[in-house]
């Protein structure tokens, strides 16, 4: 089963650093996708009963839902960091949480984040694969070294698709090891 594309890109645990890291295309989409995850969590909890069921079983929603003890504050803080970065780049924001904040106040969430250092690294790996020439300039030398010297650790909804293009992935990493990088992503749009 192929899951529809939805993602909350967290290349760092830190919200602001994650927002800074993203290219404009993904940064703009993150405003929508973070809100979609929040709405899906509210629907899973039964706080919003509008009959919509989209995304409620998506792996990213389940990761933040955390078996009914959602990481709401983490996701909201990420959303606000994304909006701040979007506006800092001179873009006009037309997406807010104003319409759902009253619902979010009723959620008994948990402190912390579902994003671990390993998950953050895998998000950096995915982003590098999606837009090599942009992200190679954002990664530190140590981060690039870590990516080329480690095998992917697969997480459903984040990077499991790399298994489907593993031979191309290995070729890409080998080119990166010797200092060559093609600006054209060879990976499927995900």
Backbone torsions as a table, in degrees:
resi	resn	phi	psi	omega
1	UNK	NA	125.7	177.8
2	UNK	-91.8	126.0	178.7
3	UNK	-84.3	142.2	175.4
4	UNK	-63.3	150.9	-176.4
5	UNK	-71.2	120.6	168.8
6	UNK	-152.9	141.1	-176.9
7	UNK	-156.5	142.7	168.4
8	UNK	-112.3	98.9	-175.8
9	UNK	-76.8	115.1	178.8
10	UNK	-124.9	76.7	-179.4
11	UNK	-70.2	-7.8	174.3
12	UNK	-143.8	153.9	176.3
13	UNK	-66.4	-36.3	178.9
14	UNK	-66.6	127.2	-176.6
15	UNK	-63.4	-48.9	-175.9
16	UNK	-66.7	-38.8	178.4
17	UNK	-66.6	-38.3	176.1
18	UNK	-61.2	-45.9	-179.6
19	UNK	-62.6	-45.0	179.0
20	UNK	-58.8	-37.6	-174.7
21	UNK	-68.0	-32.0	-171.3
22	UNK	-72.8	145.1	172.4
23	UNK	-72.1	163.7	-174.4
24	UNK	-58.8	-41.0	-178.7
25	UNK	-59.7	-51.5	-178.4
26	UNK	-70.6	-37.4	178.7
27	UNK	-58.6	-46.6	179.5
28	UNK	-61.8	-41.3	-179.9
29	UNK	-69.2	-27.9	-178.1
30	UNK	-63.0	-30.2	177.2
31	UNK	-60.2	-44.3	-179.8
32	UNK	-70.4	-45.9	-173.0
33	UNK	-70.8	-36.9	175.7
34	UNK	-63.9	-40.3	178.1
35	UNK	-66.6	-39.0	177.6
36	UNK	-60.4	-40.0	178.8
37	UNK	-66.0	-43.0	177.4
38	UNK	-60.1	-44.3	178.2
39	UNK	-62.8	-41.9	179.2
40	UNK	-63.0	-39.1	177.4
41	UNK	-64.1	-44.0	178.1
42	UNK	-61.3	-36.8	177.4
43	UNK	-70.0	-42.2	178.3
44	UNK	-60.9	-37.0	-179.8
45	UNK	-77.5	-10.4	-178.9
46	UNK	79.7	12.6	179.0
47	UNK	-77.2	-36.8	171.9
48	UNK	-110.6	123.5	179.1
49	UNK	-121.8	73.3	-178.1
50	UNK	-105.5	8.6	178.8
51	UNK	82.2	-8.2	179.1
52	UNK	-81.4	137.7	-176.9
53	UNK	-124.1	-0.4	-177.8
54	UNK	-56.8	135.5	174.7
55	UNK	74.5	-7.9	-170.4
56	UNK	-64.8	-19.2	178.1
57	UNK	-111.5	11.7	178.8
58	UNK	-67.2	141.4	-178.0
59	UNK	-54.0	-34.6	179.8
60	UNK	-70.2	-40.5	175.8
61	UNK	-61.1	-45.3	-179.5
62	UNK	-63.8	-35.2	178.5
63	UNK	-62.4	-46.4	-179.9
64	UNK	-77.4	-28.1	179.2
65	UNK	-65.7	-36.8	171.8
66	UNK	54.7	51.2	178.0
67	UNK	53.2	39.2	175.1
68	UNK	91.4	-0.1	175.1
69	UNK	-119.2	72.7	-168.6
70	UNK	-70.2	155.1	175.1
71	UNK	-87.9	61.2	-175.3
72	UNK	-64.9	-48.8	-178.4
73	UNK	-61.1	-40.5	178.5
74	UNK	-60.3	-46.1	-178.3
75	UNK	-69.0	-39.5	177.1
76	UNK	-65.1	-43.0	178.8
77	UNK	-63.3	-36.7	175.2
78	UNK	-63.7	-46.3	178.5
79	UNK	-54.9	-49.5	-177.7
80	UNK	-65.8	-35.2	176.3
81	UNK	-65.3	-38.4	178.2
82	UNK	-64.2	-47.3	179.4
83	UNK	-61.1	-44.9	178.9
84	UNK	-58.4	-45.2	179.6
85	UNK	-66.1	-39.3	178.3
86	UNK	-58.4	-46.7	179.9
87	UNK	-70.9	-36.1	178.0
88	UNK	-60.3	-32.3	178.1
89	UNK	-81.1	6.9	175.7
90	UNK	86.5	14.0	-178.9
91	UNK	-93.9	149.3	176.6
92	UNK	-88.2	131.0	179.3
93	UNK	-97.4	133.1	177.5
94	UNK	-126.2	19.5	-179.5
95	UNK	-124.2	131.4	178.9
96	UNK	-140.7	174.5	174.7
97	UNK	-103.6	7.9	-176.3
98	UNK	-53.6	-37.6	-176.7
99	UNK	-74.6	-15.2	-178.6
100	UNK	-121.9	-0.6	-178.3
101	UNK	-58.6	-37.1	-179.6
102	UNK	-63.5	-31.1	176.9
103	UNK	-76.4	-40.4	-178.0
104	UNK	-62.4	-29.2	178.7
105	UNK	-65.6	-20.3	-179.0
106	UNK	-89.8	-1.5	-177.6
107	UNK	-88.6	127.2	172.9
108	UNK	-91.7	94.3	-177.8
109	UNK	-94.1	-173.8	-179.7
110	UNK	-121.3	146.2	176.7
111	UNK	-71.5	161.3	177.4
112	UNK	100.2	-161.9	-175.8
113	UNK	-146.0	146.5	173.3
114	UNK	-77.5	-9.9	-177.0
115	UNK	-83.7	121.8	177.6
116	UNK	-104.7	169.1	175.5
117	UNK	-57.8	-34.9	179.2
118	UNK	-69.1	-44.3	178.1
119	UNK	-62.7	-43.4	178.8
120	UNK	-59.3	-42.5	177.9
121	UNK	-60.8	-42.1	-179.6
122	UNK	-66.8	-33.4	173.3
123	UNK	-64.2	-40.4	176.9
124	UNK	-62.6	-39.3	178.6
125	UNK	-61.3	-48.5	-178.6
126	UNK	-61.0	-45.1	-178.8
127	UNK	-64.0	-40.1	176.8
128	UNK	-60.6	-39.2	179.5
129	UNK	-69.1	-33.3	-177.8
130	UNK	-73.8	-37.9	-177.6
131	UNK	-146.6	77.4	-172.2
132	UNK	-55.6	-44.4	-174.3
133	UNK	-71.4	-30.9	175.9
134	UNK	-72.5	-51.3	-170.9
135	UNK	-77.1	-23.6	177.2
136	UNK	-63.1	-31.3	178.2
137	UNK	-77.3	-16.0	179.4
138	UNK	-93.0	-24.7	-177.5
139	UNK	-81.6	143.1	173.2
140	UNK	-75.5	164.9	177.0
141	UNK	-57.5	-43.1	179.4
142	UNK	-64.5	-36.5	178.6
143	UNK	-68.0	-41.2	177.1
144	UNK	-62.9	-45.7	179.4
145	UNK	-57.9	-43.2	179.4
146	UNK	-62.0	-41.2	-179.0
147	UNK	-68.3	-41.5	-177.8
148	UNK	-76.2	-20.1	-178.1
149	UNK	-103.3	11.8	178.0
150	UNK	-132.2	146.8	174.2
151	UNK	-81.5	150.1	175.7
152	UNK	-61.4	142.6	168.9
153	UNK	-107.6	119.2	-168.6
154	UNK	-84.0	135.8	175.1
155	UNK	-129.8	125.4	179.8
156	UNK	-58.9	131.4	179.3
157	UNK	87.0	-8.9	-179.9
158	UNK	-112.3	-59.0	-173.8
159	UNK	-143.0	12.4	-177.6
160	UNK	-61.1	-23.0	179.2
161	UNK	-63.7	-19.7	178.7
162	UNK	-59.7	-30.8	177.3
163	UNK	-56.3	-35.2	-177.0
164	UNK	-72.7	-20.0	-178.1
165	UNK	-126.8	33.1	-171.4
166	UNK	-60.3	-40.4	179.9
167	UNK	-61.6	-43.6	177.1
168	UNK	-65.4	-36.8	177.7
169	UNK	-60.7	-48.5	180.0
170	UNK	-60.1	-42.5	178.0
171	UNK	-60.6	-44.3	178.9
172	UNK	-60.0	-47.6	-178.5
173	UNK	-64.6	-40.1	178.1
174	UNK	-63.1	-39.7	175.8
175	UNK	-64.2	-40.9	179.3
176	UNK	-64.3	-38.4	178.9
177	UNK	-58.4	-36.2	-178.3
178	UNK	-94.8	10.6	174.2
179	UNK	86.7	11.3	177.2
180	UNK	-104.7	138.7	176.4
181	UNK	-144.6	132.9	175.8
182	UNK	-92.9	136.6	-179.6
183	UNK	-77.2	-11.6	-179.7
184	UNK	-91.8	122.1	177.4
185	UNK	-71.0	133.3	178.3
186	UNK	-97.2	6.6	-173.9
187	UNK	-100.3	151.4	-179.7
188	UNK	-63.8	149.8	176.0
189	UNK	-67.5	123.0	179.9
190	UNK	-142.4	NA	NA
